[in-house]
Amino acid sequence: GRIGGQRAKEQLWNKIDYPNKMVVSQVLLSLGECGFKAGPLQATRTRYAIEADISDIRWNLSAIQEIDDDGFNDHVKTSLRWEVQSDIEHIYMLLAMLYDTRSIQLVKENIDSGTADSITYAVELLDVFLADQLKQKVIPVLDDLTDTERIGRLDNFFPRVKLDSKLVLKFIINRDFTQSNRWTKACVIFQIGIQRIEDFKLDLIAQLFNPDAFISEVSAWALFQINPEEYHKNVRRLGDYQRRVLDDLIIHSKRMTRFEKVLFFQKITVFENIPGITLSYLADISEEIRINADDTLVLDEKFNGSFYVIVAGSIHFYQRGEMLANFSQGQFIGEMLGFPNFVNTNILIAQSDSVILRLNKEQFYELLSDNVHLADKILEFI
């Protein structure tokens, strides 16, 4: 998608019916990024993708109403809200493949403004140029309606059986990753661990073998909370190396789990209102460093390729023997440290036992390039 060009568009479209839905989802995002316009033969497939997004929105809106307010469920509901917003953004992108891009952008700007007049104007625009069958499904999603009103208008096209709070959690865990993202699933699994719900034991054992380490770790934690014997019995099936990794995380607490890293990031001002799914990718690229009191960390390198975030403790920064700054929990240590040197002139000294997360700059910038909202927050912070 970033390369662009007609050949790239053709190669991407050839993957539109790929069996792996995660690949199809990325294909659509890449097509949108390179300015793809659907022809007559491609329009039907694009409309199908729009309807799939609307179906997911309708399901998530009902789930938000069905989940109770106990424990960690507020985080689950917030994550579902972010998923709904993400699906709406995806719908705008797909509509731009079918219709004039400037018209779709005008609709989006008016709806995002949030005023009654601008939303009414946007809905009237959609009513003019959308196909009849599509407008009946798209307009309820974008119009200024309550969740109950949206569900009522979409129910004829996307009917859904009402679920109780426990059953909807089970559905979320086992839904496809293109329908419920890893952060939403992890929040549900964490809630199960907090409440020690025995009914979900088999689901947790299954997720223990999930190839996504983020899900596997939080599933291991939840299973250990419910039944330590089942944890020990099943974690052995992962192999000795993976068993030791999970034991260090879950039993011995030698390092933070990825889920714990996200919870920490959410407390930092610079990441305020950033979706948990985005922060979960930030957790993936972070490396934990533990430093004892009075220990040092030398930053002199030909190319300093890392940022640092203080999780716990207090750190003094020295340059050429002079203390220039003190860093504490939640603060970044990065570009402001001065010029790179080849002797011990840039040094961090722990004033107490400290925990630091190291972020690779190249991976961090790559994450920023794919997440405009996160990039905007970082620019505000700088």
Secondary structure, 3 states (H helix, E strand, C coil): CCCCCHHHHHHHHCCCCCCCHHHHHHHHHHHHHCCCCCCHHHHHHHHHHHHHHHHHHHHHHHHHHHCCCCCCHHHHHHHHHHHHHHHHHHHHHHHHHHCCHHHHHHHHHHHHHCCHHHHHHHHHHHHHHCCHHHHHHHHHHHCCCCHHHHHHHHCCCCCCCCCCHHHHHHHHHHCCCCCCCHHHHHHHHHHHHHHCCHHHHHHHHHHHCCCCHHHHHHHHHHHHHHCHHHHHHHHHHHCHHHHHHHHHHHCCCCCCCHHHHHHHHCCCHHHCCCCHHHHHHHHHCEEEEEECCCCEEECCCCCCCEEEEEEECCEEEEECCEEEEEECCCCEECHHHCCCCCCCCEEEEECCCEEEEEEEHHHHHHHHHHCHHHHHHHHHHC
